[in-house]
């Protein structure tokens, strides 16, 4: 599937049923005011560093995703030192994952008309499981993970 990125930051997928927005684009467009306020406050607290921090976090996530995808393809990539802490934690989990069904695969829901790219669909303790990998410098409380929970719930596999 072709992915189209808009200058505004939105992302759309070309599917056999037409152009569908990404789950992330939908979540950003429908973010509750409380979430927008938290984001604005974070930007104010971090000032000119905010964009740099956001960019570094996005790059860190991309690198970890590439390392995970390569591992399941049987390839070995060298881990950059700045993400080695995250990679070492991820490897603890990856070793327990069974048969991989799909990795970094674009998917869409023809009825509800949204799309996205799943991180990993694999067996965990004999159960088909959808994985969504996140990187953060600190542990997140469950109530802070609303977007991540919605991303998982939106998968077209209905897991």
FENLINFEN-V542847 format. One record per helix or strand. SS is the DSSP state (@ for helix, = for strand). FROM is the first residue (numbers start at 0). TO is the last residue. If there is no record, write none. Layout:
SS/FROM/TO
SS/FROM/TO
This chain:
=/1/4
=/10/14
=/17/21
@/22/28
@/32/71
@/80/93
=/96/108
=/113/123
=/126/130
@/141/143
@/145/152
